[in-house]
Amino acid sequence: MNGYVMLFSTVFLLAGCSDDNTKLKGEFIRGCLSGGADKAVCSCIYEKLEDKYGQEELLRINSLSQAPVPFLEDGTQFAMQCVKSG
């Protein structure tokens, strides 16, 4: 489980300063793929985050130097769900 937290926090922050939602999603998926997950799992995680937080909130969180702990916990939970369903 700690591996998911590290992967997720790194992946989200790798998205950098994306100025639109499409770029943010693409950067998230590329970072996730480089962390060893497959594309279906990465897309699943992003979709679950977007459903919960919305596009504007994802962009706001991405602009922070560190993602909030509840967001990281949600991402970890979504990653585990996506791996199990994939």
PyMOL commands that set and color helices and strands:
alter all, ss='L'
color gray80, all
select helices_A, chain A and resi 2-14+21-34+39-62+69-85
alter helices_A, ss='H'
color red, helices_A
deselect
rebuild
show_as cartoon
